[in-house]
């Protein structure tokens, strides 16, 4: 539904180290290595990229370009099936207790639930379906006429400032005001989106985001347990929004 006058707030959620405690990209790389589709060197390189990502020091466009060159020519439906099989085996049951509590609370409050992640469209789609988020915004990759990856990267990348751009586009189409919304993230790279929403919520943050959040006075949450503090932090923002 389109609206020129957004009136709703939404709840946006990052995926890695937010809804789950690990980086799914490296977990998938290990899976691909076990399946014989990555070399040991490629796995080591993926680990290096993920370490830099956690410190918000990675050139994400370059990292994606390298990964996509490896999968160039793969059919989208094959990648979707492999992602689904891996997710069901290794990821789906790892939703953090606090994440489940936050999702349930926002769902009960009538807020659209949106997965906003730098992950692939295939992972975003299966994660959203499994955990009950109605919408997802993620990286979608160009295909050729035969439905195979071209190896190119779509712009803007759903990372850093690009997340905010894509979230704004989605919000305009769905009658949502990003400026009244929530965003939950662990990563310093998500500061542009955290600054954009009314209710930034920092979950298990990386070192740079923890320092930034303390300076800005943003709530810092631990979602390893479904404690009352999870809902209290949400309720505090809900009261302020009225």
Residue pairs with C-beta under 8 A, 6 or more apart in sequence:
1 173
1 174
1 175
2 172
2 173
2 174
2 175
3 172
3 174
3 175
6 171
6 172
6 175
6 176
6 177
7 175
7 177
8 111
8 112
8 174
8 175
8 176
8 177
8 180
9 111
9 176
9 177
9 180
9 181
9 182
9 198
9 241
10 111
10 112
10 113
10 114
10 171
10 174
10 176
10 178
10 181
10 182
11 102
11 103
11 106
11 111
11 112
11 113
11 114
11 181
11 182
11 183
11 184
12 114
12 115
12 116
12 167
12 181
12 182
12 183
12 184
12 193
12 197
13 19
13 99
13 102
13 103
13 113
13 114
13 115
13 116
13 133
13 183
13 184
13 185
14 116
14 117
14 183
14 184
14 185
14 186
14 187
14 190
14 203
15 24
15 115
15 117
15 119
15 123
15 124
15 127
16 22
16 23
16 24
16 25
16 117
16 118
16 119
16 186
16 187
17 23
17 54
17 186
17 187
17 203
17 204
17 206
18 99
18 184
18 185
18 186
18 203
18 204
18 223
19 95
19 96
19 99
19 115
19 127
19 131
20 91
20 94
20 95
20 96
20 99
21 94
21 96
21 204
21 224
22 94
23 50
23 53
23 54
24 91
24 119
24 123
25 46
25 49
25 50
25 53
25 119
26 46
26 47
26 50
27 90
27 91
28 83
28 86
28 123
29 38
29 42
29 43
29 46
29 47
30 43
31 86
31 90
32 38
32 43
33 39
33 40
33 42
33 43
38 46
38 70
42 70
45 66
46 67
49 58
49 63
52 58
53 60
53 63
53 187
53 189
54 187
54 206
55 206
55 207
55 208
56 187
56 188
56 189
56 206
56 208
56 209
60 118
60 157
60 159
60 160
60 189
61 153
61 157
61 159
64 139
64 153
64 157
65 151
65 153
68 141
68 149
68 151
68 152
68 153
69 151
71 79
71 149
71 151
72 148
72 149
72 150
72 151
73 148
73 149
73 151
74 148
74 149
75 146
75 147
75 148
76 122
76 143
76 147
76 148
76 149
77 147
79 120
79 122
79 149
80 122
80 125
80 126
83 120
83 122
83 123
83 126
84 122
84 126
87 123
87 126
87 127
87 130
91 127
92 127
92 130
92 131
95 131
96 223
96 224
97 223
97 224
97 225
97 226
98 203
98 221
98 222
98 223
98 224
98 225
98 226
98 227
98 230
99 184
99 203
99 223
100 131
100 226
101 226
101 230
101 231
102 184
102 223
102 230
102 231
102 234
103 113
103 131
103 132
103 133
105 230
105 231
105 234
106 113
106 182
106 234
107 113
107 132
109 238
111 181
111 182
112 134
112 135
112 174
112 176
113 132
113 133
113 134
113 135
114 133
114 134
114 135
114 136
114 137
114 167
114 170
115 124
115 127
115 128
115 133
115 135
115 136
115 137
115 138
116 136
116 137
116 138
116 158
116 163
116 166
116 167
116 183
116 193
117 123
117 124
117 127
117 136
117 137
117 138
117 158
118 138
118 139
118 157
118 158
118 159
118 163
118 189
119 127
119 138
119 139
120 138
120 139
120 141
121 136
121 138
121 139
121 140
121 141
123 138
124 136
124 137
124 138
125 136
125 138
127 133
127 136
128 134
128 135
128 136
135 170
135 174
137 158
137 163
137 166
137 167
137 170
138 158
139 153
139 154
139 157
139 158
139 159
140 154
141 149
141 150
141 152
141 153
141 154
142 149
142 150
142 152
142 153
142 154
143 149
143 150
144 150
155 162
156 162
156 165
156 166
158 166
159 189
160 189
160 190
160 192
161 192
163 190
163 192
163 193
164 178
164 192
164 193
164 196
167 178
167 193
167 196
168 178
170 176
171 177
171 178
171 181
178 196
178 197
179 196
179 197
179 198
180 197
180 198
180 241
181 197
181 198
181 199
182 197
182 198
182 199
182 200
182 201
182 234
182 237
183 190
183 193
183 194
183 196
183 197
183 199
183 200
183 201
184 201
184 202
184 203
184 221
185 193
185 194
185 201
185 202
185 203
185 205
185 209
186 202
186 203
186 204
186 205
186 206
186 209
187 205
187 206
187 209
188 205
188 206
188 208
188 209
188 212
190 209
191 209
191 212
194 200
194 202
194 218
198 237
198 240
198 241
199 237
199 240
199 241
200 213
200 216
200 218
200 219
201 218
201 219
201 221
201 233
201 234
201 237
202 209
202 210
202 213
202 218
202 219
202 220
202 221
203 220
203 221
203 222
203 223
204 221
204 222
204 223
204 224
205 213
205 220
210 220
213 219
213 220
214 220
219 233
219 236
221 229
221 230
221 233
222 229
223 230
